[in-house]
Amino acid sequence: MGIIRSGFQIILGTGFGIYIAQNYNVPNIKKLVNTGIVMAKHIEENYRKPKKKGEEDA
């Protein structure tokens, strides 16, 4: 009974996801995450403390 219920939930969820993706403007999550990472790197580079004379890159 557990396998049938799990399989039904996966099929139902997949079908619902396909319907939503086709009929609504769903953002591309991968692109959104990559944009956030680029923005975080930019902020880190701009606000990082300057290195002291004796420090080396790790």
mmCIF file of the N, C-alpha and C atoms, coordinates in Angstrom:
data_MODEL
# 
_entry.id   MODEL 
# 
loop_
_atom_site.group_PDB 
_atom_site.id 
_atom_site.type_symbol 
_atom_site.label_atom_id 
_atom_site.label_alt_id 
_atom_site.label_comp_id 
_atom_site.label_asym_id 
_atom_site.label_entity_id 
_atom_site.label_seq_id 
_atom_site.pdbx_PDB_ins_code 
_atom_site.Cartn_x 
_atom_site.Cartn_y 
_atom_site.Cartn_z 
_atom_site.occupancy 
_atom_site.B_iso_or_equiv 
_atom_site.pdbx_formal_charge 
_atom_site.auth_seq_id 
_atom_site.auth_comp_id 
_atom_site.auth_asym_id 
_atom_site.auth_atom_id 
_atom_site.pdbx_PDB_model_num 
ATOM 1   N N  . MET A 1 1  ? 0.823  -1.198 0.000   1.00 0.00 ? 1  MET A N  1 
ATOM 2   C CA . MET A 1 1  ? 0.000  0.000  0.000   1.00 0.00 ? 1  MET A CA 1 
ATOM 3   C C  . MET A 1 1  ? 0.864  1.257  0.000   1.00 0.00 ? 1  MET A C  1 
ATOM 4   N N  . GLY A 1 2  ? 2.020  1.227  0.681   1.00 0.00 ? 2  GLY A N  1 
ATOM 5   C CA . GLY A 1 2  ? 2.878  2.392  0.762   1.00 0.00 ? 2  GLY A CA 1 
ATOM 6   C C  . GLY A 1 2  ? 3.502  2.752  -0.571  1.00 0.00 ? 2  GLY A C  1 
ATOM 7   N N  . ILE A 1 3  ? 3.884  1.710  -1.340  1.00 0.00 ? 3  ILE A N  1 
ATOM 8   C CA . ILE A 1 3  ? 4.511  1.954  -2.644  1.00 0.00 ? 3  ILE A CA 1 
ATOM 9   C C  . ILE A 1 3  ? 3.502  2.557  -3.614  1.00 0.00 ? 3  ILE A C  1 
ATOM 10  N N  . ILE A 1 4  ? 2.290  2.075  -3.586  1.00 0.00 ? 4  ILE A N  1 
ATOM 11  C CA . ILE A 1 4  ? 1.249  2.594  -4.488  1.00 0.00 ? 4  ILE A CA 1 
ATOM 12  C C  . ILE A 1 4  ? 0.929  4.045  -4.132  1.00 0.00 ? 4  ILE A C  1 
ATOM 13  N N  . ARG A 1 5  ? 0.810  4.333  -2.852  1.00 0.00 ? 5  ARG A N  1 
ATOM 14  C CA . ARG A 1 5  ? 0.516  5.689  -2.410  1.00 0.00 ? 5  ARG A CA 1 
ATOM 15  C C  . ARG A 1 5  ? 1.649  6.642  -2.785  1.00 0.00 ? 5  ARG A C  1 
ATOM 16  N N  . SER A 1 6  ? 2.903  6.216  -2.567  1.00 0.00 ? 6  SER A N  1 
ATOM 17  C CA . SER A 1 6  ? 4.052  7.056  -2.906  1.00 0.00 ? 6  SER A CA 1 
ATOM 18  C C  . SER A 1 6  ? 4.120  7.304  -4.404  1.00 0.00 ? 6  SER A C  1 
ATOM 19  N N  . GLY A 1 7  ? 3.918  6.244  -5.182  1.00 0.00 ? 7  GLY A N  1 
ATOM 20  C CA . GLY A 1 7  ? 3.939  6.383  -6.639  1.00 0.00 ? 7  GLY A CA 1 
ATOM 21  C C  . GLY A 1 7  ? 2.846  7.317  -7.134  1.00 0.00 ? 7  GLY A C  1 
ATOM 22  N N  . PHE A 1 8  ? 1.660  7.204  -6.541  1.00 0.00 ? 8  PHE A N  1 
ATOM 23  C CA . PHE A 1 8  ? 0.553  8.079  -6.929  1.00 0.00 ? 8  PHE A CA 1 
ATOM 24  C C  . PHE A 1 8  ? 0.873  9.533  -6.610  1.00 0.00 ? 8  PHE A C  1 
ATOM 25  N N  . GLN A 1 9  ? 1.483  9.788  -5.453  1.00 0.00 ? 9  GLN A N  1 
ATOM 26  C CA . GLN A 1 9  ? 1.830  11.159 -5.071  1.00 0.00 ? 9  GLN A CA 1 
ATOM 27  C C  . GLN A 1 9  ? 2.885  11.733 -6.007  1.00 0.00 ? 9  GLN A C  1 
ATOM 28  N N  . ILE A 1 10 ? 3.861  10.925 -6.407  1.00 0.00 ? 10 ILE A N  1 
ATOM 29  C CA . ILE A 1 10 ? 4.900  11.402 -7.329  1.00 0.00 ? 10 ILE A CA 1 
ATOM 30  C C  . ILE A 1 10 ? 4.290  11.736 -8.683  1.00 0.00 ? 10 ILE A C  1 
ATOM 31  N N  . ILE A 1 11 ? 3.433  10.862 -9.190  1.00 0.00 ? 11 ILE A N  1 
ATOM 32  C CA . ILE A 1 11 ? 2.793  11.105 -10.494 1.00 0.00 ? 11 ILE A CA 1 
ATOM 33  C C  . ILE A 1 11 ? 1.898  12.336 -10.425 1.00 0.00 ? 11 ILE A C  1 
ATOM 34  N N  . LEU A 1 12 ? 1.134  12.468 -9.362  1.00 0.00 ? 12 LEU A N  1 
ATOM 35  C CA . LEU A 1 12 ? 0.241  13.620 -9.201  1.00 0.00 ? 12 LEU A CA 1 
ATOM 36  C C  . LEU A 1 12 ? 1.044  14.919 -9.088  1.00 0.00 ? 12 LEU A C  1 
ATOM 37  N N  . GLY A 1 13 ? 2.127  14.906 -8.317  1.00 0.00 ? 13 GLY A N  1 
ATOM 38  C CA . GLY A 1 13 ? 2.966  16.090 -8.165  1.00 0.00 ? 13 GLY A CA 1 
ATOM 39  C C  . GLY A 1 13 ? 3.637  16.481 -9.472  1.00 0.00 ? 13 GLY A C  1 
ATOM 40  N N  . THR A 1 14 ? 4.105  15.496 -10.226 1.00 0.00 ? 14 THR A N  1 
ATOM 41  C CA . THR A 1 14 ? 4.732  15.770 -11.523 1.00 0.00 ? 14 THR A CA 1 
ATOM 42  C C  . THR A 1 14 ? 3.725  16.374 -12.484 1.00 0.00 ? 14 THR A C  1 
ATOM 43  N N  . GLY A 1 15 ? 2.544  15.802 -12.531 1.00 0.00 ? 15 GLY A N  1 
ATOM 44  C CA . GLY A 1 15 ? 1.490  16.333 -13.408 1.00 0.00 ? 15 GLY A CA 1 
ATOM 45  C C  . GLY A 1 15 ? 1.104  17.755 -13.031 1.00 0.00 ? 15 GLY A C  1 
ATOM 46  N N  . PHE A 1 16 ? 0.992  18.022 -11.745 1.00 0.00 ? 16 PHE A N  1 
ATOM 47  C CA . PHE A 1 16 ? 0.653  19.364 -11.279 1.00 0.00 ? 16 PHE A CA 1 
ATOM 48  C C  . PHE A 1 16 ? 1.766  20.349 -11.631 1.00 0.00 ? 16 PHE A C  1 
ATOM 49  N N  . GLY A 1 17 ? 3.022  19.924 -11.461 1.00 0.00 ? 17 GLY A N  1 
ATOM 50  C CA . GLY A 1 17 ? 4.157  20.783 -11.803 1.00 0.00 ? 17 GLY A CA 1 
ATOM 51  C C  . GLY A 1 17 ? 4.199  21.110 -13.286 1.00 0.00 ? 17 GLY A C  1 
ATOM 52  N N  . ILE A 1 18 ? 3.945  20.135 -14.112 1.00 0.00 ? 18 ILE A N  1 
ATOM 53  C CA . ILE A 1 18 ? 3.919  20.361 -15.567 1.00 0.00 ? 18 ILE A CA 1 
ATOM 54  C C  . ILE A 1 18 ? 2.812  21.346 -15.927 1.00 0.00 ? 18 ILE A C  1 
ATOM 55  N N  . TYR A 1 19 ? 1.636  21.168 -15.333 1.00 0.00 ? 19 TYR A N  1 
ATOM 56  C CA . TYR A 1 19 ? 0.513  22.069 -15.599 1.00 0.00 ? 19 TYR A CA 1 
ATOM 57  C C  . TYR A 1 19 ? 0.863  23.511 -15.220 1.00 0.00 ? 19 TYR A C  1 
ATOM 58  N N  . ILE A 1 20 ? 1.426  23.693 -14.027 1.00 0.00 ? 20 ILE A N  1 
ATOM 59  C CA . ILE A 1 20 ? 1.796  25.036 -13.553 1.00 0.00 ? 20 ILE A CA 1 
ATOM 60  C C  . ILE A 1 20 ? 2.845  25.656 -14.467 1.00 0.00 ? 20 ILE A C  1 
ATOM 61  N N  . ALA A 1 21 ? 3.861  24.877 -14.854 1.00 0.00 ? 21 ALA A N  1 
ATOM 62  C CA . ALA A 1 21 ? 4.944  25.395 -15.690 1.00 0.00 ? 21 ALA A CA 1 
ATOM 63  C C  . ALA A 1 21 ? 4.446  25.821 -17.064 1.00 0.00 ? 21 ALA A C  1 
ATOM 64  N N  . GLN A 1 22 ? 3.456  25.124 -17.595 1.00 0.00 ? 22 GLN A N  1 
ATOM 65  C CA . GLN A 1 22 ? 2.951  25.446 -18.925 1.00 0.00 ? 22 GLN A CA 1 
ATOM 66  C C  . GLN A 1 22 ? 1.980  26.624 -18.919 1.00 0.00 ? 22 GLN A C  1 
ATOM 67  N N  . ASN A 1 23 ? 1.255  26.809 -17.835 1.00 0.00 ? 23 ASN A N  1 
ATOM 68  C CA . ASN A 1 23 ? 0.181  27.800 -17.834 1.00 0.00 ? 23 ASN A CA 1 
ATOM 69  C C  . ASN A 1 23 ? 0.483  29.074 -17.052 1.00 0.00 ? 23 ASN A C  1 
ATOM 70  N N  . TYR A 1 24 ? 1.572  29.097 -16.314 1.00 0.00 ? 24 TYR A N  1 
ATOM 71  C CA . TYR A 1 24 ? 1.916  30.278 -15.524 1.00 0.00 ? 24 TYR A CA 1 
ATOM 72  C C  . TYR A 1 24 ? 3.365  30.656 -15.763 1.00 0.00 ? 24 TYR A C  1 
ATOM 73  N N  . ASN A 1 25 ? 3.704  31.907 -15.500 1.00 0.00 ? 25 ASN A N  1 
ATOM 74  C CA . ASN A 1 25 ? 5.054  32.407 -15.698 1.00 0.00 ? 25 ASN A CA 1 
ATOM 75  C C  . ASN A 1 25 ? 5.882  32.070 -14.454 1.00 0.00 ? 25 ASN A C  1 
ATOM 76  N N  . VAL A 1 26 ? 6.510  30.902 -14.464 1.00 0.00 ? 26 VAL A N  1 
ATOM 77  C CA . VAL A 1 26 ? 7.300  30.429 -13.336 1.00 0.00 ? 26 VAL A CA 1 
ATOM 78  C C  . VAL A 1 26 ? 8.751  30.843 -13.570 1.00 0.00 ? 26 VAL A C  1 
ATOM 79  N N  . PRO A 1 27 ? 9.401  31.479 -12.582 1.00 0.00 ? 27 PRO A N  1 
ATOM 80  C CA . PRO A 1 27 ? 10.790 31.911 -12.781 1.00 0.00 ? 27 PRO A CA 1 
ATOM 81  C C  . PRO A 1 27 ? 11.743 30.720 -12.856 1.00 0.00 ? 27 PRO A C  1 
ATOM 82  N N  . ASN A 1 28 ? 12.846 30.916 -13.570 1.00 0.00 ? 28 ASN A N  1 
ATOM 83  C CA . ASN A 1 28 ? 13.884 29.899 -13.672 1.00 0.00 ? 28 ASN A CA 1 
ATOM 84  C C  . ASN A 1 28 ? 14.728 29.965 -12.400 1.00 0.00 ? 28 ASN A C  1 
ATOM 85  N N  . ILE A 1 29 ? 14.591 28.962 -11.543 1.00 0.00 ? 29 ILE A N  1 
ATOM 86  C CA . ILE A 1 29 ? 15.233 28.972 -10.234 1.00 0.00 ? 29 ILE A CA 1 
ATOM 87  C C  . ILE A 1 29 ? 16.755 28.939 -10.369 1.00 0.00 ? 29 ILE A C  1 
ATOM 88  N N  . LYS A 1 30 ? 17.278 28.173 -11.313 1.00 0.00 ? 30 LYS A N  1 
ATOM 89  C CA . LYS A 1 30 ? 18.725 28.080 -11.483 1.00 0.00 ? 30 LYS A CA 1 
ATOM 90  C C  . LYS A 1 30 ? 19.309 29.445 -11.849 1.00 0.00 ? 30 LYS A C  1 
ATOM 91  N N  . LYS A 1 31 ? 18.647 30.167 -12.739 1.00 0.00 ? 31 LYS A N  1 
ATOM 92  C CA . LYS A 1 31 ? 19.110 31.496 -13.137 1.00 0.00 ? 31 LYS A CA 1 
ATOM 93  C C  . LYS A 1 31 ? 19.014 32.467 -11.957 1.00 0.00 ? 31 LYS A C  1 
ATOM 94  N N  . LEU A 1 32 ? 17.962 32.352 -11.177 1.00 0.00 ? 32 LEU A N  1 
ATOM 95  C CA . LEU A 1 32 ? 17.763 33.215 -10.023 1.00 0.00 ? 32 LEU A CA 1 
ATOM 96  C C  . LEU A 1 32 ? 18.858 32.993 -8.968  1.00 0.00 ? 32 LEU A C  1 
ATOM 97  N N  . VAL A 1 33 ? 19.215 31.739 -8.717  1.00 0.00 ? 33 VAL A N  1 
ATOM 98  C CA . VAL A 1 33 ? 20.267 31.418 -7.752  1.00 0.00 ? 33 VAL A CA 1 
ATOM 99  C C  . VAL A 1 33 ? 21.617 31.925 -8.255  1.00 0.00 ? 33 VAL A C  1 
ATOM 100 N N  . ASN A 1 34 ? 21.907 31.716 -9.534  1.00 0.00 ? 34 ASN A N  1 
ATOM 101 C CA . ASN A 1 34 ? 23.180 32.188 -10.093 1.00 0.00 ? 34 ASN A CA 1 
ATOM 102 C C  . ASN A 1 34 ? 23.296 33.707 -10.006 1.00 0.00 ? 34 ASN A C  1 
ATOM 103 N N  . THR A 1 35 ? 22.215 34.418 -10.236 1.00 0.00 ? 35 THR A N  1 
ATOM 104 C CA . THR A 1 35 ? 22.217 35.870 -10.119 1.00 0.00 ? 35 THR A CA 1 
ATOM 105 C C  . THR A 1 35 ? 22.511 36.292 -8.680  1.00 0.00 ? 35 THR A C  1 
ATOM 106 N N  . GLY A 1 36 ? 21.919 35.594 -7.720  1.00 0.00 ? 36 GLY A N  1 
ATOM 107 C CA . GLY A 1 36 ? 22.172 35.887 -6.306  1.00 0.00 ? 36 GLY A CA 1 
ATOM 108 C C  . GLY A 1 36 ? 23.625 35.654 -5.925  1.00 0.00 ? 36 GLY A C  1 
ATOM 109 N N  . ILE A 1 37 ? 24.216 34.584 -6.446  1.00 0.00 ? 37 ILE A N  1 
ATOM 110 C CA . ILE A 1 37 ? 25.623 34.281 -6.151  1.00 0.00 ? 37 ILE A CA 1 
ATOM 111 C C  . ILE A 1 37 ? 26.528 35.357 -6.735  1.00 0.00 ? 37 ILE A C  1 
ATOM 112 N N  . VAL A 1 38 ? 26.252 35.791 -7.960  1.00 0.00 ? 38 VAL A N  1 
ATOM 113 C CA . VAL A 1 38 ? 27.062 36.839 -8.594  1.00 0.00 ? 38 VAL A CA 1 
ATOM 114 C C  . VAL A 1 38 ? 26.955 38.135 -7.800  1.00 0.00 ? 38 VAL A C  1 
ATOM 115 N N  . MET A 1 39 ? 25.754 38.482 -7.352  1.00 0.00 ? 39 MET A N  1 
ATOM 116 C CA . MET A 1 39 ? 25.572 39.699 -6.565  1.00 0.00 ? 39 MET A CA 1 
ATOM 117 C C  . MET A 1 39 ? 26.312 39.605 -5.235  1.00 0.00 ? 39 MET A C  1 
ATOM 118 N N  . ALA A 1 40 ? 26.286 38.432 -4.584  1.00 0.00 ? 40 ALA A N  1 
ATOM 119 C CA . ALA A 1 40 ? 26.983 38.253 -3.308  1.00 0.00 ? 40 ALA A CA 1 
ATOM 120 C C  . ALA A 1 40 ? 28.496 38.386 -3.492  1.00 0.00 ? 40 ALA A C  1 
ATOM 121 N N  . LYS A 1 41 ? 29.033 37.824 -4.573  1.00 0.00 ? 41 LYS A N  1 
ATOM 122 C CA . LYS A 1 41 ? 30.472 37.946 -4.839  1.00 0.00 ? 41 LYS A CA 1 
ATOM 123 C C  . LYS A 1 41 ? 30.849 39.397 -5.088  1.00 0.00 ? 41 LYS A C  1 
ATOM 124 N N  . HIS A 1 42 ? 30.014 40.120 -5.816  1.00 0.00 ? 42 HIS A N  1 
ATOM 125 C CA . HIS A 1 42 ? 30.273 41.530 -6.103  1.00 0.00 ? 42 HIS A CA 1 
ATOM 126 C C  . HIS A 1 42 ? 30.301 42.346 -4.805  1.00 0.00 ? 42 HIS A C  1 
ATOM 127 N N  . ILE A 1 43 ? 29.342 42.108 -3.933  1.00 0.00 ? 43 ILE A N  1 
ATOM 128 C CA . ILE A 1 43 ? 29.285 42.831 -2.659  1.00 0.00 ? 43 ILE A CA 1 
ATOM 129 C C  . ILE A 1 43 ? 30.493 42.477 -1.798  1.00 0.00 ? 43 ILE A C  1 
ATOM 130 N N  . GLU A 1 44 ? 30.863 41.189 -1.780  1.00 0.00 ? 44 GLU A N  1 
ATOM 131 C CA . GLU A 1 44 ? 32.019 40.773 -0.986  1.00 0.00 ? 44 GLU A CA 1 
ATOM 132 C C  . GLU A 1 44 ? 33.297 41.446 -1.478  1.00 0.00 ? 44 GLU A C  1 
ATOM 133 N N  . GLU A 1 45 ? 33.494 41.526 -2.787  1.00 0.00 ? 45 GLU A N  1 
ATOM 134 C CA . GLU A 1 45 ? 34.697 42.155 -3.336  1.00 0.00 ? 45 GLU A CA 1 
ATOM 135 C C  . GLU A 1 45 ? 34.740 43.649 -3.028  1.00 0.00 ? 45 GLU A C  1 
ATOM 136 N N  . ASN A 1 46 ? 33.599 44.303 -3.047  1.00 0.00 ? 46 ASN A N  1 
ATOM 137 C CA . ASN A 1 46 ? 33.566 45.750 -2.805  1.00 0.00 ? 46 ASN A CA 1 
ATOM 138 C C  . ASN A 1 46 ? 33.765 46.112 -1.336  1.00 0.00 ? 46 ASN A C  1 
ATOM 139 N N  . TYR A 1 47 ? 33.303 45.278 -0.415  1.00 0.00 ? 47 TYR A N  1 
ATOM 140 C CA . TYR A 1 47 ? 33.336 45.638 0.996   1.00 0.00 ? 47 TYR A CA 1 
ATOM 141 C C  . TYR A 1 47 ? 34.348 44.831 1.800   1.00 0.00 ? 47 TYR A C  1 
ATOM 142 N N  . ARG A 1 48 ? 35.222 44.092 1.153   1.00 0.00 ? 48 ARG A N  1 
ATOM 143 C CA . ARG A 1 48 ? 36.248 43.305 1.843   1.00 0.00 ? 48 ARG A CA 1 
ATOM 144 C C  . ARG A 1 48 ? 37.311 44.235 2.415   1.00 0.00 ? 48 ARG A C  1 
ATOM 145 N N  . LYS A 1 49 ? 37.818 43.888 3.589   1.00 0.00 ? 49 LYS A N  1 
ATOM 146 C CA . LYS A 1 49 ? 38.886 44.677 4.198   1.00 0.00 ? 49 LYS A CA 1 
ATOM 147 C C  . LYS A 1 49 ? 40.139 44.534 3.356   1.00 0.00 ? 49 LYS A C  1 
ATOM 148 N N  . PRO A 1 50 ? 40.943 45.588 3.229   1.00 0.00 ? 50 PRO A N  1 
ATOM 149 C CA . PRO A 1 50 ? 42.187 45.467 2.467   1.00 0.00 ? 50 PRO A CA 1 
ATOM 150 C C  . PRO A 1 50 ? 43.165 44.525 3.161   1.00 0.00 ? 50 PRO A C  1 
ATOM 151 N N  . LYS A 1 51 ? 43.984 43.821 2.360   1.00 0.00 ? 51 LYS A N  1 
ATOM 152 C CA . LYS A 1 51 ? 44.957 42.878 2.914   1.00 0.00 ? 51 LYS A CA 1 
ATOM 153 C C  . LYS A 1 51 ? 46.119 43.618 3.534   1.00 0.00 ? 51 LYS A C  1 
ATOM 154 N N  . LYS A 1 52 ? 46.684 43.023 4.574   1.00 0.00 ? 52 LYS A N  1 
ATOM 155 C CA . LYS A 1 52 ? 47.872 43.579 5.202   1.00 0.00 ? 52 LYS A CA 1 
ATOM 156 C C  . LYS A 1 52 ? 49.083 43.133 4.389   1.00 0.00 ? 52 LYS A C  1 
ATOM 157 N N  . LYS A 1 53 ? 50.234 43.758 4.622   1.00 0.00 ? 53 LYS A N  1 
ATOM 158 C CA . LYS A 1 53 ? 51.422 43.485 3.812   1.00 0.00 ? 53 LYS A CA 1 
ATOM 159 C C  . LYS A 1 53 ? 51.889 42.031 3.880   1.00 0.00 ? 53 LYS A C  1 
ATOM 160 N N  . GLY A 1 54 ? 51.821 41.371 5.008   1.00 0.00 ? 54 GLY A N  1 
ATOM 161 C CA . GLY A 1 54 ? 52.372 40.028 5.163   1.00 0.00 ? 54 GLY A CA 1 
ATOM 162 C C  . GLY A 1 54 ? 51.425 38.901 4.761   1.00 0.00 ? 54 GLY A C  1 
ATOM 163 N N  . GLU A 1 55 ? 50.186 39.200 4.432   1.00 0.00 ? 55 GLU A N  1 
ATOM 164 C CA . GLU A 1 55 ? 49.211 38.142 4.144   1.00 0.00 ? 55 GLU A CA 1 
ATOM 165 C C  . GLU A 1 55 ? 49.373 37.622 2.714   1.00 0.00 ? 55 GLU A C  1 
ATOM 166 N N  . GLU A 1 56 ? 49.130 36.305 2.573   1.00 0.00 ? 56 GLU A N  1 
ATOM 167 C CA . GLU A 1 56 ? 49.179 35.682 1.254   1.00 0.00 ? 56 GLU A CA 1 
ATOM 168 C C  . GLU A 1 56 ? 47.808 35.087 0.959   1.00 0.00 ? 56 GLU A C  1 
ATOM 169 N N  . ASP A 1 57 ? 47.531 34.844 -0.328  1.00 0.00 ? 57 ASP A N  1 
ATOM 170 C CA . ASP A 1 57 ? 46.294 34.179 -0.710  1.00 0.00 ? 57 ASP A CA 1 
ATOM 171 C C  . ASP A 1 57 ? 46.365 32.704 -0.347  1.00 0.00 ? 57 ASP A C  1 
ATOM 172 N N  . ALA A 1 58 ? 45.292 32.175 0.151   1.00 0.00 ? 58 ALA A N  1 
ATOM 173 C CA . ALA A 1 58 ? 45.270 30.748 0.523   1.00 0.00 ? 58 ALA A CA 1 
ATOM 174 C C  . ALA A 1 58 ? 44.945 29.877 -0.666  1.00 0.00 ? 58 ALA A C  1 
# 
